[in-house]
Amino acid sequence: MIPVLASRRRFSDLTEAEVLALAISSEEDDARIYASYAERLRADYPASAEMFDAMAAEENLHRRMLIDAYEARFGKVIPLIRREHVAGYYYRRPVWLVENLGLDRIREEAARMEDEAADFYTRAAAASTDPGTRKLLGDLAAAERKHEAKAGALQATRLTPDAKSEEDAKAHRQFILTYVQPGLAGLMDGSVSTLAPIFATAFATQDTWTTFLVGLAASIGAGISMGFTEAAHDDGVISGRGSPVKRGLASGIMTAVGGLGHALPYLIPHFWTATGIAVAVVFCELWAIAWIQNRYMETPFLRATFQVVLGGALVLGAGILIGGS
């Protein structure tokens, strides 16, 4: 058994003093998480940062109240017990896993934090057989429910509709610049640029396995090239397009996906069956590109369709003609 897991205490085995100490450390951790969110958002989303500052202050206030309650009942020495010491206790995702996922994801995580804490204390109170422990856990659940209500009130007062709308628009624009734009460029490159070599090989050899290998090599090679190019040509500092690593991954992965879409059918040994499926996949890819352009880049659908489908059809036709000759 893993030593860390083997050494965890069951929540049911904790004393009332330990439960209270656990609540104190949990409140402290949550306050630090909210403060980290505020610091992360302050430059770009000041209204949300102010809201998380206020939530961190609320958690610190409740921590001090819990410390006063502990000292009144058990003395000044508070045992060190944290979430990771207790089996089955709710956990918090590391801040760095959440803060880079965008404004909406951070807001959702804050709501989840409050809800999880309240639900856990409620379930624990229902399972407790000791009257004193049951009352303590019920009080903690009520405190967490108040946190939820307070968080909602803070969002209403600190994050006004105008401020929220402005921040949401900014977050959406950042999402477009960091993920959609490089991903779309990669998907277009992977879907269109690999058409000629794949279909030229297919019609020149009529060997599905050889065609698949050529398609696999072209797709992965194009993905690596596009990913490195996107990451290297702009560090995002001046342009504001976000992390070069994220953009490089989005571009590289979508480039490889675009090429593999019509390469994978050639795993089917029957040439014409594989080719028919590959052609159908090509048209699905091109329509998907046109839809993404219309949905996220606000390109008129007819213009996007004309540009993408016509360009893809020309490259496809060139590959077939070259291979068939």
N, C-alpha and C positions, 0 to 999 in steps of 0.2 A: 504493500500500500504506500502511496505517496506520503512522505512524512508530514507535509503541510496539512493534508486532508485528515490524516490520522490524529493530529493534535487538536482539531477543532472541537469545541464544546457544543453540545446540543442546546438549543435555546431553552428547552424545557428543564435543563439542569442548572440554569443560571439562577442565582439568588436575586432578590429584589434589588439589592445594592448593585449587583452586576448589571441588571437590566437598565437601571437608571444611569450607570456609568456608560453603558453602551449607547444609550440615547444621547448622552452628552457628547460623546465622540462623534456620533453620526451628525448631530447638529453642527458641530465644528467643521466636519468635512464638507457638508452641504454649503455652509457659508463660504468656505474657500473655493468651492466649485463655482458658485454664483459670482464671486469676486473675479475669478479667472475669466468667466464668460464676459463680464463687464469690461475687463481690460482688453480682451480680444476684440470686442465690438466697438470700443470707444471712438476710434478714429473714423470708422465708416458709418456706424449706426449709433449716434450719441443718445437718442431717446431710449433705445433698448438697453444701452449700457447703464443709463440712469436707473431704469427699472430693475436691472439685476443688482446694482449697487444697493438699492433699497431692500431687495429680497435678501441680500447677504446680511444687511444690518438687522433684518427681522430674525434671521437664523441665529445671529450672535446674541440678540436679546433673549430668545428662547433658551439658548445654551446657558446664559447667565441665570435665568430663572430655574432651570433644572439643577444647576450647581447649587443654588441657594436651597432648593428642596433636598438635595442630597446631603448637604452639610447639616441641615436641620435634623435629618433622620439618622445619618450614619457617620458624621464627622467630616473632617477636612481632607482626609486622604482618599482620593478617588482612584480606584484600580484602573490600570490600563487595559482596556478591552475594546476591540475595534470590530468592524463588520467581518473582516477576514478571519477573525478568531472564532466565529460562530457558524456552525453548519446550518444551511437553510436560510440564513438571514439575507435580506435583499441586498443587492450590490449596486455599485455605481460604476458606470462605464468610465474608463480613463478620459480625462478632459481632452487630451489630444486626439482621441477617436471621434469626438463630437464637434469640437470647435472649428474643424476644417470642413465640415459638411454643410455649412451655410446657416443663414439666420433662422429660417423656418425650423431646421433640425435642432438648433439650440433651444428655441422656444418650446418645441415638442418635448425635448429631454427634460426641461425644467418642470413641465406639467407632469411628466411621468415620475420624476423624482418625488414630488409631493404626494402623488396618488399612491405610489408603491409604499411609501412609509406609512401612510394612513391605513391602507389595506392590511399591511403586515401586522401592525399593532392591534387592529380589530380582530383578525384571525387568532392572534396569540392570546388576546384577552378571552376570547370564546373558549379556547382550549385549556385555559388555566383553571386549576381546582382550588388554588389558594385565594381567599377573598381579598387579601391585601394586594397580591400580585395582579389579580383581575382588575381591581380598581386602578392600580398604577398604569397598567397597559391601556385601560379605557381612557384614562386622562391623556396619555400620550397620543392615542388615536385622535381624540378630540383636538389636541393641540395641532396635529398635522392637518386635520381638516380645516382648522382656522388658517393654517399656512396657505392651503389651496385657495381659500376665499380671499386671503390677503393678497396672494399673487394675482388673482383676477382683478382685485381693486387697484393694485399698483399698475397693472397693464392698462386699465381704463383711465387712470389719472395721469400716469407718466407717458404712456404711449398713446397719444391722441390719434384720432382717425387720420388726420393729415400727416402726422409724423410716421404712422405705421404704413400708410400708402406710399409715402416717399421712400421709406426704407425697403419696403417690399419691391418697389420698382427698381431700386438700386441693386438689391439682391438678385432679382430676375436678370438684370443686365449683366451682372457679374457671372451668373450661371451660363448665360449665352456665350460670353466671351471666353470663359475658362473651359467649358465642356462642349457646348453645342457646336460652336463655330469650328474648332479644330477637329471635333469628331465628325462633323458633316464633311469637312474637307477631306478627311481620311477615308470616309465611306465612299465619297465620290471618286477619289483616286483609286481606291482598291477595287471598286465595282467596275469602273470604266477602263483603267489602264491595263488591267489583267485580261480583259476580254480578248484582245488581239492575240497575245501569245497562247492563251489556253485554247481558243477555238482554231487558231492556225495549226497548233500541234494536233488537235483532235482530228481535223479533216486531212491533215498531211499523213498521219500515221494510222488513224482509225484504231488506235490502241488505247483503251481506257486507262490502263495503269500508267502508261507513259504520260498521258494527258494529265492525270491526277498529280503525278510527281512534278510536272512542269508548273501546274497551277499552285501546288503547295509551296514550291520554291519561290514562285513569283509573288504569292500573297505574303509569305513571311518576310521575304526580302523587302518588299514595298512597305510593309508595316514597320520594320526596323528603320528603314530610311526615313519614312515620314515622321516617325516618332522622334528620332534624333534631330531631324531638321526643325520640327516645331519647337522642341525644347531648347535648341541651341540658338535659334535666330532671334529670340526675344525673351529677355529675362522677366518681362512683365512689370518692371519698376516704372518705366516711363509710360508705357502704353496702358497700364492698368488692367491687363488681360489675365492677371492671376499667375499662380505658380507654374513655372515652365515644366515641372515634373508632371503635374496634373494634365496640362495641355498636351504634353508629349505622349503620355499614356493614352489619353482619349483619342488622339490622332492615330497613333500606332496601332492600337487595338482595333479601331473601326476600319482602318485600312486593311488589316489582315482579315477581318470578318467579311468585308466587301469582296475580297478576292476568293476566300474559301467558300463563299456561298455558291458560286457556280463551278468550283473545282471539286467539291465533295460528291456531286452526282456521278462523277467518273469513277467512283469506287464500284459502281454497278458495272458488271462485265459486259453487258449488251450495249454496243456502241450507240445505236439510234435511241434506245430507251434513255440512256444517260444523257445524250445530247438534247433530247426533248425536254427532260427535266431541267437541265442546266439553262436552256433558253428561257423556260418559264421562270426560273429563279432570277435570271437577269432582269426580266421585266418587272418582277416583284421588287427587286432592289432599286430599280430606277424610279418606280412609282413611290417607294418609301422615301427616296431622296427628295423627290418633288414635294411630298407631303411635309417633310421636315423643314424644307425651305419655306413653304407656305406657313407652317404652324409657328416656327420660331424666328425665322428671318424676315417674315412678313413679305415674302416675294409673292406676287400674284400667281395663283395656282396655274393658270393657263401658260403664263410665261415660264414658270419653273418646269412645267411638264414639257413644253416645247424644247427648252434648252437641254434638259437632262435626257429625255427620251430620244430626241433627235441625235444628240451627241453619242449616246450609248449605242443607238442603232447603227450609226456610221462606223464606230469602232468595231462592233460585232460583225458588220458586213465586211469590213476590211480584213478581219481575222479569217473569216470563212473563205473569202476570195483568195487570199494569200495561201492558206492551207490547201484549198481545193485545186490550186494551180500546180 
